[in-house]
Amino acid sequence: MRHLTAPRLLGAAAILVVAAACTPASDQPTAEQALCDSLAAFADSVQAIADISPETGSVEDIQAAGDAAQEAWDQVLTDAEAVAEADEAALNAAWSGLATSITNLPTDVPVSEAVDGIQAAVDGVQGTYAEVRDGLGCAA
């Protein structure tokens, strides 16, 4: 998976901090709603990873779902640039863990044997997502 790199995630986190400091306060409600919407889409894409059946899913299915989640995460980063005080560091770390789990998914074992690590990483992203969502005041 070409999109899932730690340096890219760290650079994006730095951009969030700088962009948040430069955002006019009058645009905050609109920017926050856009971020809430992209966070919800990201959460849905992470859930799609969790919904892949260990019995019938393949490594390719998980990798494709991971690519879709990366695209949703990229939108979160874009929308977070316009939100003052957008604290995505914890979510960024959780997503990095999930992305790494997907990238390192062994291809020489059945998905049913490899899914535990993916599920633990999904759980981490989902828990952190709920904290970020609540911190922004997004609808559940």
C-alpha positions in Angstrom: 0.0 0.0 0.0 1.8 3.1 -1.2 -0.1 5.7 0.8 0.5 4.4 4.3 3.8 5.9 5.5 4.7 7.3 8.9 6.7 10.3 7.6 3.7 11.4 5.6 1.5 11.2 8.7 3.9 13.1 10.8 4.2 15.8 8.1 0.4 16.1 8.0 0.2 16.5 11.7 2.7 19.4 11.5 0.5 21.0 8.8 -2.5 20.7 11.1 -0.8 22.7 13.8 0.3 25.5 11.5 -3.0 25.7 9.5 -5.1 25.8 12.7 -3.2 28.8 13.9 -4.0 30.7 10.7 -7.7 30.0 10.4 -10.1 32.9 10.8 -12.6 32.3 13.7 -15.6 33.4 11.6 -15.3 30.3 9.4 -15.0 27.9 12.3 -18.6 26.5 12.4 -18.5 25.6 8.7 -15.0 24.2 8.9 -15.9 22.2 12.0 -18.9 20.7 10.3 -16.8 19.8 7.2 -14.3 18.1 9.6 -17.1 16.3 11.4 -18.4 15.0 8.1 -15.0 13.8 6.9 -14.4 12.2 10.3 -17.7 10.3 10.0 -16.7 9.1 6.5 -13.3 8.0 7.9 -15.0 6.2 10.7 -17.2 4.4 8.1 -14.2 3.4 6.1 -12.5 2.0 9.2 -15.6 0.1 10.1 -15.5 -1.4 6.6 -12.1 -2.9 7.4 -13.6 -4.4 10.6 -16.5 -5.8 8.7 -14.4 -7.9 6.4 -15.1 -11.5 7.2 -12.1 -13.5 8.5 -13.6 -16.6 6.9 -14.2 -15.3 3.4 -12.1 -12.1 3.2 -8.7 -11.9 1.6 -5.6 -9.9 2.3 -6.5 -8.0 -0.9 -9.9 -7.1 0.5 -8.3 -5.7 3.6 -5.7 -3.8 1.6 -8.4 -2.3 -0.6 -10.4 -1.3 2.4 -7.2 0.2 3.8 -6.7 2.2 0.7 -10.2 3.6 0.9 -9.6 4.5 4.6 -6.4 6.3 3.6 -8.4 8.4 1.1 -10.9 9.2 3.8 -8.0 10.0 6.2 -6.5 12.4 3.6 -9.8 14.2 3.5 -9.8 14.5 7.3 -6.4 16.1 7.1 -7.6 18.5 4.4 -10.6 19.6 6.4 -8.7 19.8 9.7 -6.4 22.5 8.2 -9.3 24.9 8.4 -10.2 24.2 12.1 -8.6 26.1 14.9 -7.5 23.8 17.7 -8.1 20.6 15.7 -6.3 18.0 17.7 -5.8 15.1 15.4 -2.5 13.9 17.0 -4.1 10.9 18.8 -6.2 9.9 15.8 -3.2 10.3 13.6 -1.2 7.9 15.8 -4.1 5.4 15.9 -4.5 5.6 12.1 -0.8 5.1 11.7 -1.0 2.0 13.8 -3.8 0.6 11.7 -2.1 1.5 8.4 1.0 -0.2 9.6 -1.0 -3.3 10.6 -2.5 -3.5 7.1 0.8 -2.9 5.4 2.5 -5.6 7.4 -0.4 -8.1 7.0 1.2 -11.5 6.3 0.2 -12.9 3.0 1.3 -16.5 3.8 -1.4 -17.2 6.4 -5.2 -17.2 6.2 -6.9 -13.9 7.0 -8.6 -15.6 9.9 -5.2 -16.0 11.5 -4.0 -12.5 10.8 -7.2 -10.6 11.6 -6.6 -10.2 15.4 -3.9 -7.6 14.9 -6.1 -5.7 12.5 -9.1 -5.8 14.8 -7.0 -4.4 17.7 -5.8 -1.6 15.6 -9.4 -0.9 14.3 -10.5 -0.8 17.9 -7.8 1.8 18.7 -8.9 4.0 15.8 -12.5 3.8 16.7 -12.0 4.6 20.4 -9.8 7.6 19.5 -12.2 8.7 16.8 -15.0 8.9 19.4 -12.8 11.1 21.6 -12.0 13.5 18.7 -15.6 13.5 17.5 -16.8 14.4 21.0 -14.1 17.0 21.5 -15.2 18.7 18.3 -18.9 18.4 19.3 -19.8 16.4 16.2 -23.1 14.5 16.2 -22.6 10.8 17.1 
